[in-house]
Amino acid sequence: MNLKEYRQKRDFKQTSEPEGEPDFTVGSHFVVQKHQARQLHYDFRLEMGGVLKSWAVPKGVPLDPGIRRLAIQVEDHPIDYIDFAGVIPVGQYGAGTVEIWDRGDFKLDREEPDHLEFTLIGEKLSGDYALIHTRSKNWLLIKRKARAE
């Protein structure tokens, strides 16, 4: 819940990204931002602990059950970033175009330091997912099979 690393990487006189403060209002939103930086990737963000916990997903969030995607944890972002779309100027960290690819709510089903399970309810993404920490900043983002009711 510390935005120090986020702020150190940005010059807010140059970028329109929100500076933000931690926001401890209870929320359970997510956003996936398509980010055309040096390489196209998707930023997956979950509202947790007053910030957006964030992962860069090079191949995008999986749509089909059982598919595993590398998700590289990056610095926490302010809650305000959930609405950010625009161009990060050349010379700034993450320079390139950011657009909102999907957004919605999520329900946290399991939370452990190295394992999250949650249900997404978005415009494009829906269903059960897991994030599993493997090593360093690397996680696996997996769409889980639908649970039997």
C-alpha positions as CSV (number, residue, x, y, z in Angstrom):
1,M,0.0,0.0,0.0
2,N,3.0,2.2,-0.6
3,L,3.0,4.4,-3.7
4,K,6.7,5.5,-3.3
5,E,8.0,3.3,-6.1
6,Y,5.2,4.4,-8.4
7,R,5.9,8.1,-7.8
8,Q,9.7,7.7,-8.1
9,K,9.3,6.4,-11.6
10,R,7.3,9.3,-12.9
11,D,7.6,13.0,-13.5
12,F,4.0,14.3,-12.9
13,K,4.9,17.6,-14.7
14,Q,5.4,15.5,-17.9
15,T,2.7,12.8,-17.6
16,S,-1.0,12.9,-17.1
17,E,-1.0,9.8,-15.0
18,P,-2.6,10.4,-11.6
19,E,-0.3,11.0,-8.7
20,G,-2.9,9.6,-6.3
21,E,-3.0,8.7,-2.6
22,P,-3.8,5.4,-1.0
23,D,-7.6,5.1,-0.8
24,F,-8.9,2.8,1.9
25,T,-12.5,3.1,0.8
26,V,-13.7,-0.5,0.5
27,G,-13.8,-1.4,-3.2
28,S,-13.4,-4.5,-5.3
29,H,-12.8,-3.3,-8.8
30,F,-10.4,-4.5,-11.4
31,V,-9.1,-3.1,-14.7
32,V,-7.2,-4.5,-17.6
33,Q,-5.3,-1.8,-19.6
34,K,-3.9,-2.5,-23.0
35,H,-0.5,-0.8,-22.9
36,Q,1.4,-0.2,-26.1
37,A,4.9,0.6,-24.7
38,R,8.2,-0.8,-26.0
39,Q,6.2,-4.1,-26.3
40,L,2.5,-4.5,-26.3
41,H,1.3,-6.0,-23.0
42,Y,-1.7,-5.9,-20.7
43,D,-1.7,-4.4,-17.2
44,F,-3.9,-6.3,-14.8
45,R,-4.9,-4.4,-11.7
46,L,-6.9,-5.5,-8.6
47,E,-8.1,-2.9,-6.0
48,M,-6.7,-4.2,-2.7
49,G,-5.4,-2.6,0.4
50,G,-6.0,1.0,-0.7
51,V,-4.1,0.6,-4.0
52,L,-4.2,-1.2,-7.3
53,K,-2.1,-4.3,-7.0
54,S,-0.6,-4.6,-10.5
55,W,0.8,-7.2,-12.9
56,A,2.1,-6.8,-16.5
57,V,0.8,-9.7,-18.6
58,P,2.7,-9.9,-21.9
59,K,0.2,-12.2,-23.7
60,G,-2.9,-10.9,-22.1
61,V,-5.4,-12.3,-19.6
62,P,-6.4,-15.8,-20.5
63,L,-9.9,-16.3,-21.7
64,D,-10.1,-20.1,-21.6
65,P,-9.8,-22.4,-18.6
66,G,-6.5,-24.0,-17.9
67,I,-4.4,-21.4,-19.8
68,R,-1.5,-20.1,-17.8
69,R,0.0,-16.7,-18.5
70,L,3.1,-15.1,-17.1
71,A,2.1,-12.1,-14.9
72,I,5.0,-9.9,-13.7
73,Q,4.2,-8.0,-10.6
74,V,4.9,-4.3,-10.9
75,E,4.6,-1.4,-8.4
76,D,1.3,-0.7,-6.8
77,H,-0.7,2.0,-8.6
78,P,-3.1,4.6,-7.0
79,I,-6.8,3.7,-7.2
80,D,-7.3,6.7,-9.5
81,Y,-5.3,4.8,-12.2
82,I,-8.3,2.5,-12.7
83,D,-9.8,5.2,-15.0
84,F,-6.5,6.2,-16.7
85,A,-6.3,6.0,-20.5
86,G,-4.1,8.2,-22.6
87,V,-0.6,8.6,-23.9
88,I,2.4,8.5,-21.5
89,P,5.0,10.8,-23.2
90,V,8.3,9.6,-24.7
91,G,11.0,9.8,-22.1
92,Q,8.7,8.8,-19.3
93,Y,8.5,5.4,-17.6
94,G,6.1,3.2,-19.6
95,A,5.9,5.6,-22.5
96,G,3.2,4.7,-25.0
97,T,-0.6,4.4,-25.3
98,V,-2.7,3.1,-22.5
99,E,-6.4,2.1,-23.2
100,I,-8.9,0.4,-21.0
101,W,-9.5,-3.0,-22.4
102,D,-11.8,-4.3,-19.6
103,R,-13.1,-3.3,-16.2
104,G,-15.5,-4.5,-13.6
105,D,-15.8,-6.0,-10.2
106,F,-14.1,-9.0,-8.5
107,K,-14.8,-11.2,-5.6
108,L,-11.8,-12.4,-3.6
109,D,-12.2,-16.1,-2.8
110,R,-8.8,-16.8,-1.3
111,E,-5.9,-14.6,-0.3
112,E,-2.5,-15.9,0.8
113,P,0.9,-14.2,0.3
114,D,1.7,-16.3,-2.8
115,H,-1.8,-17.3,-4.0
116,L,-4.9,-15.3,-4.9
117,E,-8.2,-16.8,-6.2
118,F,-10.9,-14.4,-7.4
119,T,-14.0,-14.2,-9.6
120,L,-14.1,-11.5,-12.3
121,I,-17.3,-9.9,-13.3
122,G,-16.3,-7.6,-16.2
123,E,-17.5,-6.5,-19.6
124,K,-15.2,-9.0,-21.4
125,L,-13.7,-11.1,-18.6
126,S,-15.9,-13.2,-16.3
127,G,-15.2,-16.3,-14.3
128,D,-12.8,-17.8,-11.8
129,Y,-9.1,-16.9,-11.9
130,A,-6.0,-17.5,-9.8
131,L,-2.7,-15.7,-9.4
132,I,0.1,-18.0,-8.2
133,H,3.5,-16.6,-7.2
134,T,6.4,-18.6,-8.7
135,R,9.6,-16.7,-8.1
136,S,10.9,-13.1,-7.8
137,K,8.2,-10.9,-9.4
138,N,6.8,-13.7,-11.6
139,W,3.3,-15.0,-11.1
140,L,1.0,-17.2,-13.2
141,L,-2.4,-15.9,-14.1
142,I,-4.8,-18.8,-14.7
143,K,-8.4,-19.0,-15.7
144,R,-9.8,-21.7,-13.5
145,K,-12.4,-24.2,-14.6
146,A,-16.0,-23.2,-13.7
147,R,-17.0,-24.5,-10.3
148,A,-19.8,-27.0,-10.1
149,E,-22.9,-25.4,-8.5
